[in-house]
């Protein structure tokens, strides 16, 4: 985003808003990964420790979730770039 038309106080304010939004997005992603992988992988509550099967499942689940999120983000960026390029 181009904030060059804003004064320094406005630029700082916009930067804070963007950073806050990025943190919210990160926390939402983390919460979604945690919930999805817990529901999918953790089903034996006889011990407070994860079994090796559960640990492996959680690791695979988190990796797939992150890769999926990266891919969706990349496709969104491509679509956004195509749209911005087509409107010029």
N, C-alpha and C positions, 0 to 999 in steps of 0.2 A: 504494500500500500504506500502511496505517496503522500506524505504529510508535509511536504515542503512549503505548502501554502499556510501552514499553521505556525503560530509563534512557538517559542521553546516550551512554554508552560502547557500549551495545548498538545504539543508533540509528546511531552512526558506523560500527560494524562492518557492519551491514546495508547501509548506504549504500555502503561499499567493495565489498561482495559484488556489489551491483547494478551498480555502475560497472564492475567487472571483467567481469561477464557481458555488459554492453553493448559493451565493447571487444572481447571475444571474438566476439560476434555481428557486429560491424562488420568485423573482420578476416576472418571466414569469408565474409561477403558479398563483400569485396574480392577474396579469393582465388578465389571462384567466378566472379566477373565476369572476372577476369584469365584464368583457365583457359578458360572458355567462349569468350570473344572471341578469345583467341589461337588456339585450335583451329579456330574457325570462319573467322577472317579472315586469319591469317598462314600463307601457304603458299609464298612465294617467298623462299628463303634465300640468294639470290645476292648480296644486299646487306644490310648491317647496318641500313640505314634502311628505314622503311616506305614503300611506294609510296603514291601518293595514293588508289588504290583500297582498299588495306589500311587507311589512316588513316580513310577514310570508313566502311568496314565496322566498324572498332573503335568509332568514335564512335556509330554507329547501334546496334550491339550493346550497348554499355554503357548507352545511354539506354533501350533497351527492357528490359534486365535490371533497371535501377533502377525504372522505371515498374511493371514486373511485381511487384517486391518491395514497392513502396509499396501497390499494389492489394491484394496478398495480406495485408499488414499491416492495411490498412483493413478488409478483410472479417473478419479475425480479431478486430479490435477491436469491430466491430459484433456479431459472434457472441458475443463475451465479454460485451458490454453487454446483449444480449438474454438471455443465460443468467443474468446477475446480476440483471436486472430481473424475470425470471420466477421466481426462487427466493425473492423477497421476499414 
